[in-house]
Protein backbone atom coordinates (compact mmCIF):
# COMPACT_ATOMS: atom_id res chain seq x y z
CA UNK A 1 0.00 0.00 0.00
CA UNK A 2 1.25 3.46 -0.79
CA UNK A 3 1.93 6.32 1.57
CA UNK A 4 -0.76 8.31 -0.25
CA UNK A 5 -3.30 5.64 0.75
CA UNK A 6 -2.37 5.93 4.42
CA UNK A 7 -2.34 9.75 4.27
CA UNK A 8 -5.87 9.61 2.85
CA UNK A 9 -6.94 7.37 5.73
CA UNK A 10 -5.27 9.73 8.19
CA UNK A 11 -7.00 12.82 6.79
CA UNK A 12 -10.44 11.18 6.64
CA UNK A 13 -10.17 9.76 10.13
CA UNK A 14 -8.84 12.82 11.98
CA UNK A 15 -12.31 14.27 12.60
CA UNK A 16 -13.63 11.12 14.29
CA UNK A 17 -10.37 9.87 15.73
CA UNK A 18 -10.73 11.27 19.25
CA UNK A 19 -14.30 10.00 19.64
CA UNK A 20 -13.39 6.54 18.33
CA UNK A 21 -10.09 6.30 20.19
CA UNK A 22 -11.57 5.89 23.64
CA UNK A 23 -14.28 3.48 22.46
CA UNK A 24 -11.70 1.42 20.54
CA UNK A 25 -9.42 1.21 23.57
CA UNK A 26 -12.32 0.18 25.82
CA UNK A 27 -13.53 -2.36 23.29
CA UNK A 28 -10.03 -3.78 22.98
CA UNK A 29 -9.95 -4.62 26.67
CA UNK A 30 -12.50 -7.32 25.86
CA UNK A 31 -10.57 -8.51 22.81
CA UNK A 32 -7.02 -8.76 24.06
CA UNK A 33 -4.54 -11.31 25.29
CA UNK A 34 -1.53 -10.86 27.54
CA UNK A 35 1.74 -12.08 26.02
CA UNK A 36 4.87 -12.64 28.11
CA UNK A 37 8.26 -12.36 26.43
CA UNK A 38 11.11 -13.65 28.59
CA UNK A 39 14.30 -11.58 28.70
CA UNK A 40 16.37 -14.27 26.97
CA UNK A 41 13.62 -15.70 24.75
CA UNK A 42 13.50 -15.26 21.00
CA UNK A 43 9.72 -15.79 21.00
CA UNK A 44 6.86 -15.31 23.43
CA UNK A 45 6.85 -17.87 26.24
CA UNK A 46 3.30 -17.47 27.54
CA UNK A 47 -0.11 -16.19 26.44
CA UNK A 48 -2.83 -15.43 28.98
CA UNK A 49 -6.45 -14.31 29.04
CA UNK A 50 -5.86 -11.95 31.99
CA UNK A 51 -3.04 -9.98 33.54
CA UNK A 52 -3.72 -11.67 36.88
CA UNK A 53 -3.21 -15.17 35.44
CA UNK A 54 -0.04 -14.04 33.72
CA UNK A 55 1.38 -12.46 36.86
CA UNK A 56 0.64 -15.59 38.90
CA UNK A 57 2.65 -17.64 36.42
CA UNK A 58 5.46 -15.06 36.12
CA UNK A 59 5.78 -14.86 39.90
CA UNK A 60 5.69 -18.64 40.41
CA UNK A 61 8.63 -19.08 38.06
CA UNK A 62 10.40 -15.84 39.13
CA UNK A 63 10.76 -14.71 35.53
CA UNK A 64 12.41 -11.69 33.96
CA UNK A 65 10.73 -10.10 30.95
CA UNK A 66 7.87 -8.01 29.62
CA UNK A 67 4.12 -8.68 29.75
CA UNK A 68 2.25 -6.88 26.96
CA UNK A 69 -1.45 -6.58 26.12
CA UNK A 70 -2.07 -7.48 22.47
CA UNK A 71 -5.22 -6.92 20.44
CA UNK A 72 -6.82 -10.10 19.08
CA UNK A 73 -7.66 -10.57 15.38
CA UNK A 74 -5.48 -7.69 14.20
CA UNK A 75 -1.82 -6.80 13.97
CA UNK A 76 -0.18 -4.23 16.21
CA UNK A 77 0.66 -2.09 13.16
CA UNK A 78 -3.01 -1.85 12.11
CA UNK A 79 -4.12 -1.37 15.73
CA UNK A 80 -1.66 1.51 16.20
CA UNK A 81 -2.90 3.24 13.05
CA UNK A 82 -6.57 2.68 13.91
CA UNK A 83 -6.16 4.09 17.43
CA UNK A 84 -4.07 7.04 16.27
CA UNK A 85 -0.94 5.85 18.06
CA UNK A 86 1.04 5.68 14.81
CA UNK A 87 0.83 7.22 11.38
CA UNK A 88 3.24 6.22 8.59
CA UNK A 89 5.29 9.23 7.51
CA UNK A 90 7.68 7.59 5.06
CA UNK A 91 7.08 5.14 2.21
CA UNK A 92 9.18 2.39 3.83
CA UNK A 93 6.83 2.48 6.86
CA UNK A 94 4.12 0.87 4.73
CA UNK A 95 6.24 -2.08 3.58
CA UNK A 96 6.28 -5.67 4.78
CA UNK A 97 9.75 -5.42 6.34
CA UNK A 98 8.72 -2.49 8.55
CA UNK A 99 5.30 -3.93 9.42
CA UNK A 100 6.84 -7.31 10.23
CA UNK A 101 9.08 -5.72 12.88
CA UNK A 102 6.60 -3.11 14.18
CA UNK A 103 5.97 -2.74 17.90
CA UNK A 104 4.28 0.04 19.83
CA UNK A 105 5.27 1.44 23.20
CA UNK A 106 1.64 2.59 23.40
CA UNK A 107 0.56 -0.95 24.17
CA UNK A 108 -0.06 -1.56 27.84
CA UNK A 109 3.00 -3.40 29.15
CA UNK A 110 4.81 -4.23 32.39
CA UNK A 111 8.40 -5.20 33.14
CA UNK A 112 9.27 -7.98 35.60
CA UNK A 113 12.44 -8.86 37.45
CA UNK A 114 12.57 -12.15 39.38
CA UNK A 115 8.81 -12.48 39.00
CA UNK A 116 7.99 -9.09 40.50
CA UNK A 117 6.71 -6.09 38.53
CA UNK A 118 9.43 -3.43 38.39
CA UNK A 119 8.24 -0.30 40.12
CA UNK A 120 5.26 -2.22 41.44
CA UNK A 121 6.36 -3.62 44.75
C-alpha atoms as an extended CHARMM CRD file, in Angstrom:
* protein
*
       121  EXT
         1         1  UNK       CA              0.0000000000        0.0000000000        0.0000000000  PROA      1               0.0000000000
         2         2  UNK       CA              1.2450000000        3.4560000000       -0.7940000000  PROA      2               0.0000000000
         3         3  UNK       CA              1.9330000000        6.3180000000        1.5700000000  PROA      3               0.0000000000
         4         4  UNK       CA             -0.7620000000        8.3120000000       -0.2470000000  PROA      4               0.0000000000
         5         5  UNK       CA             -3.3000000000        5.6390000000        0.7500000000  PROA      5               0.0000000000
         6         6  UNK       CA             -2.3650000000        5.9340000000        4.4220000000  PROA      6               0.0000000000
         7         7  UNK       CA             -2.3380000000        9.7490000000        4.2750000000  PROA      7               0.0000000000
         8         8  UNK       CA             -5.8690000000        9.6090000000        2.8450000000  PROA      8               0.0000000000
         9         9  UNK       CA             -6.9440000000        7.3690000000        5.7280000000  PROA      9               0.0000000000
        10        10  UNK       CA             -5.2650000000        9.7300000000        8.1920000000  PROA      10              0.0000000000
        11        11  UNK       CA             -7.0030000000       12.8190000000        6.7880000000  PROA      11              0.0000000000
        12        12  UNK       CA            -10.4420000000       11.1770000000        6.6370000000  PROA      12              0.0000000000
        13        13  UNK       CA            -10.1670000000        9.7610000000       10.1350000000  PROA      13              0.0000000000
        14        14  UNK       CA             -8.8430000000       12.8190000000       11.9800000000  PROA      14              0.0000000000
        15        15  UNK       CA            -12.3130000000       14.2660000000       12.5970000000  PROA      15              0.0000000000
        16        16  UNK       CA            -13.6290000000       11.1190000000       14.2910000000  PROA      16              0.0000000000
        17        17  UNK       CA            -10.3690000000        9.8700000000       15.7350000000  PROA      17              0.0000000000
        18        18  UNK       CA            -10.7290000000       11.2700000000       19.2510000000  PROA      18              0.0000000000
        19        19  UNK       CA            -14.2990000000        9.9970000000       19.6360000000  PROA      19              0.0000000000
        20        20  UNK       CA            -13.3880000000        6.5420000000       18.3350000000  PROA      20              0.0000000000
        21        21  UNK       CA            -10.0860000000        6.3020000000       20.1890000000  PROA      21              0.0000000000
        22        22  UNK       CA            -11.5730000000        5.8930000000       23.6390000000  PROA      22              0.0000000000
        23        23  UNK       CA            -14.2760000000        3.4840000000       22.4600000000  PROA      23              0.0000000000
        24        24  UNK       CA            -11.7010000000        1.4170000000       20.5380000000  PROA      24              0.0000000000
        25        25  UNK       CA             -9.4240000000        1.2060000000       23.5660000000  PROA      25              0.0000000000
        26        26  UNK       CA            -12.3200000000        0.1770000000       25.8180000000  PROA      26              0.0000000000
        27        27  UNK       CA            -13.5310000000       -2.3650000000       23.2860000000  PROA      27              0.0000000000
        28        28  UNK       CA            -10.0300000000       -3.7820000000       22.9850000000  PROA      28              0.0000000000
        29        29  UNK       CA             -9.9530000000       -4.6180000000       26.6730000000  PROA      29              0.0000000000
        30        30  UNK       CA            -12.4950000000       -7.3200000000       25.8610000000  PROA      30              0.0000000000
        31        31  UNK       CA            -10.5710000000       -8.5100000000       22.8050000000  PROA      31              0.0000000000
        32        32  UNK       CA             -7.0190000000       -8.7610000000       24.0600000000  PROA      32              0.0000000000
        33        33  UNK       CA             -4.5360000000      -11.3130000000       25.2910000000  PROA      33              0.0000000000
        34        34  UNK       CA             -1.5270000000      -10.8620000000       27.5360000000  PROA      34              0.0000000000
        35        35  UNK       CA              1.7440000000      -12.0830000000       26.0210000000  PROA      35              0.0000000000
        36        36  UNK       CA              4.8710000000      -12.6360000000       28.1070000000  PROA      36              0.0000000000
        37        37  UNK       CA              8.2600000000      -12.3580000000       26.4330000000  PROA      37              0.0000000000
        38        38  UNK       CA             11.1070000000      -13.6470000000       28.5900000000  PROA      38              0.0000000000
        39        39  UNK       CA             14.2960000000      -11.5830000000       28.7010000000  PROA      39              0.0000000000
        40        40  UNK       CA             16.3690000000      -14.2750000000       26.9670000000  PROA      40              0.0000000000
        41        41  UNK       CA             13.6180000000      -15.7000000000       24.7510000000  PROA      41              0.0000000000
        42        42  UNK       CA             13.5020000000      -15.2590000000       20.9990000000  PROA      42              0.0000000000
        43        43  UNK       CA              9.7220000000      -15.7920000000       20.9980000000  PROA      43              0.0000000000
        44        44  UNK       CA              6.8570000000      -15.3110000000       23.4320000000  PROA      44              0.0000000000
        45        45  UNK       CA              6.8490000000      -17.8700000000       26.2360000000  PROA      45              0.0000000000
        46        46  UNK       CA              3.3040000000      -17.4670000000       27.5430000000  PROA      46              0.0000000000
        47        47  UNK       CA             -0.1100000000      -16.1910000000       26.4410000000  PROA      47              0.0000000000
        48        48  UNK       CA             -2.8290000000      -15.4280000000       28.9780000000  PROA      48              0.0000000000
        49        49  UNK       CA             -6.4490000000      -14.3110000000       29.0440000000  PROA      49              0.0000000000
        50        50  UNK       CA             -5.8560000000      -11.9510000000       31.9880000000  PROA      50              0.0000000000
        51        51  UNK       CA             -3.0410000000       -9.9830000000       33.5430000000  PROA      51              0.0000000000
        52        52  UNK       CA             -3.7180000000      -11.6720000000       36.8820000000  PROA      52              0.0000000000
        53        53  UNK       CA             -3.2130000000      -15.1690000000       35.4440000000  PROA      53              0.0000000000
        54        54  UNK       CA             -0.0410000000      -14.0370000000       33.7150000000  PROA      54              0.0000000000
        55        55  UNK       CA              1.3790000000      -12.4650000000       36.8630000000  PROA      55              0.0000000000
        56        56  UNK       CA              0.6430000000      -15.5870000000       38.9010000000  PROA      56              0.0000000000
        57        57  UNK       CA              2.6490000000      -17.6420000000       36.4180000000  PROA      57              0.0000000000
        58        58  UNK       CA              5.4610000000      -15.0550000000       36.1190000000  PROA      58              0.0000000000
        59        59  UNK       CA              5.7790000000      -14.8550000000       39.9050000000  PROA      59              0.0000000000
        60        60  UNK       CA              5.6910000000      -18.6410000000       40.4130000000  PROA      60              0.0000000000
        61        61  UNK       CA              8.6350000000      -19.0780000000       38.0610000000  PROA      61              0.0000000000
        62        62  UNK       CA             10.4000000000      -15.8400000000       39.1330000000  PROA      62              0.0000000000
        63        63  UNK       CA             10.7580000000      -14.7090000000       35.5250000000  PROA      63              0.0000000000
        64        64  UNK       CA             12.4090000000      -11.6890000000       33.9570000000  PROA      64              0.0000000000
        65        65  UNK       CA             10.7330000000      -10.1020000000       30.9500000000  PROA      65              0.0000000000
        66        66  UNK       CA              7.8660000000       -8.0140000000       29.6170000000  PROA      66              0.0000000000
        67        67  UNK       CA              4.1200000000       -8.6760000000       29.7540000000  PROA      67              0.0000000000
        68        68  UNK       CA              2.2500000000       -6.8830000000       26.9620000000  PROA      68              0.0000000000
        69        69  UNK       CA             -1.4490000000       -6.5840000000       26.1200000000  PROA      69              0.0000000000
        70        70  UNK       CA             -2.0720000000       -7.4760000000       22.4650000000  PROA      70              0.0000000000
        71        71  UNK       CA             -5.2190000000       -6.9220000000       20.4390000000  PROA      71              0.0000000000
        72        72  UNK       CA             -6.8200000000      -10.1000000000       19.0780000000  PROA      72              0.0000000000
        73        73  UNK       CA             -7.6590000000      -10.5670000000       15.3830000000  PROA      73              0.0000000000
        74        74  UNK       CA             -5.4850000000       -7.6920000000       14.1950000000  PROA      74              0.0000000000
        75        75  UNK       CA             -1.8240000000       -6.8040000000       13.9710000000  PROA      75              0.0000000000
        76        76  UNK       CA             -0.1810000000       -4.2330000000       16.2120000000  PROA      76              0.0000000000
        77        77  UNK       CA              0.6550000000       -2.0930000000       13.1610000000  PROA      77              0.0000000000
        78        78  UNK       CA             -3.0110000000       -1.8500000000       12.1110000000  PROA      78              0.0000000000
        79        79  UNK       CA             -4.1240000000       -1.3730000000       15.7270000000  PROA      79              0.0000000000
        80        80  UNK       CA             -1.6650000000        1.5090000000       16.1980000000  PROA      80              0.0000000000
        81        81  UNK       CA             -2.8980000000        3.2440000000       13.0470000000  PROA      81              0.0000000000
        82        82  UNK       CA             -6.5700000000        2.6780000000       13.9150000000  PROA      82              0.0000000000
        83        83  UNK       CA             -6.1620000000        4.0930000000       17.4290000000  PROA      83              0.0000000000
        84        84  UNK       CA             -4.0700000000        7.0380000000       16.2670000000  PROA      84              0.0000000000
        85        85  UNK       CA             -0.9430000000        5.8470000000       18.0610000000  PROA      85              0.0000000000
        86        86  UNK       CA              1.0360000000        5.6770000000       14.8070000000  PROA      86              0.0000000000
        87        87  UNK       CA              0.8320000000        7.2150000000       11.3780000000  PROA      87              0.0000000000
        88        88  UNK       CA              3.2450000000        6.2240000000        8.5940000000  PROA      88              0.0000000000
        89        89  UNK       CA              5.2880000000        9.2270000000        7.5140000000  PROA      89              0.0000000000
        90        90  UNK       CA              7.6760000000        7.5860000000        5.0610000000  PROA      90              0.0000000000
        91        91  UNK       CA              7.0770000000        5.1450000000        2.2150000000  PROA      91              0.0000000000
        92        92  UNK       CA              9.1820000000        2.3940000000        3.8350000000  PROA      92              0.0000000000
        93        93  UNK       CA              6.8340000000        2.4820000000        6.8560000000  PROA      93              0.0000000000
        94        94  UNK       CA              4.1220000000        0.8730000000        4.7310000000  PROA      94              0.0000000000
        95        95  UNK       CA              6.2380000000       -2.0760000000        3.5840000000  PROA      95              0.0000000000
        96        96  UNK       CA              6.2840000000       -5.6680000000        4.7790000000  PROA      96              0.0000000000
        97        97  UNK       CA              9.7520000000       -5.4220000000        6.3440000000  PROA      97              0.0000000000
        98        98  UNK       CA              8.7230000000       -2.4940000000        8.5520000000  PROA      98              0.0000000000
        99        99  UNK       CA              5.2950000000       -3.9250000000        9.4230000000  PROA      99              0.0000000000
       100       100  UNK       CA              6.8370000000       -7.3130000000       10.2320000000  PROA      100             0.0000000000
       101       101  UNK       CA              9.0770000000       -5.7190000000       12.8830000000  PROA      101             0.0000000000
       102       102  UNK       CA              6.6050000000       -3.1130000000       14.1760000000  PROA      102             0.0000000000
       103       103  UNK       CA              5.9680000000       -2.7410000000       17.8990000000  PROA      103             0.0000000000
       104       104  UNK       CA              4.2780000000        0.0380000000       19.8270000000  PROA      104             0.0000000000
       105       105  UNK       CA              5.2740000000        1.4370000000       23.2040000000  PROA      105             0.0000000000
       106       106  UNK       CA              1.6430000000        2.5930000000       23.3990000000  PROA      106             0.0000000000
       107       107  UNK       CA              0.5620000000       -0.9520000000       24.1710000000  PROA      107             0.0000000000
       108       108  UNK       CA             -0.0590000000       -1.5640000000       27.8410000000  PROA      108             0.0000000000
       109       109  UNK       CA              3.0040000000       -3.4020000000       29.1540000000  PROA      109             0.0000000000
       110       110  UNK       CA              4.8080000000       -4.2310000000       32.3950000000  PROA      110             0.0000000000
       111       111  UNK       CA              8.3990000000       -5.1950000000       33.1410000000  PROA      111             0.0000000000
       112       112  UNK       CA              9.2680000000       -7.9820000000       35.5960000000  PROA      112             0.0000000000
       113       113  UNK       CA             12.4370000000       -8.8560000000       37.4530000000  PROA      113             0.0000000000
       114       114  UNK       CA             12.5690000000      -12.1460000000       39.3800000000  PROA      114             0.0000000000
       115       115  UNK       CA              8.8110000000      -12.4840000000       38.9990000000  PROA      115             0.0000000000
       116       116  UNK       CA              7.9920000000       -9.0870000000       40.4980000000  PROA      116             0.0000000000
       117       117  UNK       CA              6.7130000000       -6.0880000000       38.5310000000  PROA      117             0.0000000000
       118       118  UNK       CA              9.4290000000       -3.4290000000       38.3920000000  PROA      118             0.0000000000
       119       119  UNK       CA              8.2430000000       -0.2960000000       40.1230000000  PROA      119             0.0000000000
       120       120  UNK       CA              5.2630000000       -2.2180000000       41.4370000000  PROA      120             0.0000000000
       121       121  UNK       CA              6.3570000000       -3.6210000000       44.7460000000  PROA      121             0.0000000000
